Amino acid sequence: MLSDSRVTANIPAADIGRAKAFYSEVLGFEPAQDLGGMVVYRAGDTLFSVYQTEHAGQAGHTLAQFHVTDIQTEAKELRARGVVFEQYDLPGTTWTDGIAYHEGMGYAAWFTDSEGNVLCIDQPAAGLALD
């Protein structure tokens, strides 16, 4: 059954070289495997890939979410590397310095990668299935 399987994010890149530089220099990932037109990265005990395609940056919604234990520290480090956080009109959400808080869900901050894809860091509320 699919419910017993693992899920992997696949993130499109119009320019794989530019994307590799962003994921390495800005986000701090090292390739686990570089296949030329696709690069696989490890995040904790999961994998995600970035692959070359002309359709990058067209989704307009979150493509990958990185669960962190200290969103304030992560956001500060990402800002120091040039990341600019987005702010959206989300009902029931309060915003402080680019970080959203939603009761029962926790904290989240969204940004775009070098290819225009929306990514997110979040700190789930205690007890939420993601923690």
N, C-alpha and C positions, 0 to 999 in steps of 0.2 A: 504494500500500500504506500501511496505517496506520503501519508502521515508518518511513516517510519523513516523517511528519507531526510537528507540534509539539503539545504537550499544555499545556492551561491549567487551572489550579485555579479552581473556582467555589465560593465560600464562602457559605453561607446566613446570613441575618440576619433575626431576628424584628422588629427595629427598625432600619431602614436609617439613620436619623439618628444613633442611638447608635453604630452600627457605623462610620459615616463619621467620627465624632469619635474613636473608638478608633484606627482605622487612620491617621488624620492626627496626632492629638495624642500618642498613645502610641507607635505604631510609626514615625511620621515619613513616611508616604506622602502624596503629593498626587495627587488624582484625575487620570488621563489623560483620562477621559471620564465625565461624570455624566449618566446617562440617567433619573434620578429613582428608579425602583425597582431600579436596578442601577448600580454604580459600578465602573469599570475602573481598575486601578492598574498601574503599570509597576514592575517589580523587575529591575534590570539590563536584559538584553535579552529579558525575558519579560513576560507580562501575566497578571494574575489578576483575577477579578471578585468582588464582594460583592453579593448580590442579596436582595431582600425575599422572605421566605417564612415561613410558620408552622412549618416543619419545622426551623428552626435549632437547633443545639446538641444534636441527638439522635444524632449519629453515634457518639460515644464513642471515636473513633480519630483519628489524625492526618489532617487535611484538606489541609494545605499545609506544606511544608518549605522554609525559606529557607537556602540554602547560603552560609555566611560564611567569611571567611579568618581571623578572630580571634574565636572564640566567647567567650573571657573578656571582651574589651572589649564585645562586643555584649550579653552577659548583664548586665554591670555597667550599661551605659546603659539597658537595658530595666528593670532593677530600679529605677533612679533615677526612671523614669517610672511606677512602680507595678506592673510585671509581677511576678507570683509564679510561680515555676517549680514544676512538678509532679515527683513522683518515683514511679517505677513499679518493680515487682518484675520485673526482666528478668535472666534467667540469664546469667552471664558478664559482667555489667556492674558497674563500680565507679562510685560517685557521689562527687563533691566539690562542695559548695556548690550543689547543684541541677543540676550538669552531669554527664551520664553519659559514661563512656568504655567502649568495647567494642573490644578488640583486633582490628585489621584493618578496622574500620568507621570509627573516629574518635570524635568527641565530638558530643553532642546534648543539647538542653535543650527541654523541652516546657512549654507554657503555654496558657491558654485566652483567647480574645478576649472582647469584651463580650457576645457572643451564646452563649457556652458551647462554641464550637468549639475543638478541640485543634489548636494550631499548633506548629511546631518550628523551632528554629534548629539548624544542624549545621555542623560543620567536619569534612568527610570526611578519612579517612586518605589520605596521599600515594599516588598511583597508583590510587585508587578511581575508577571511571568518572565519578563526579559532579564531580570537581575539574577 
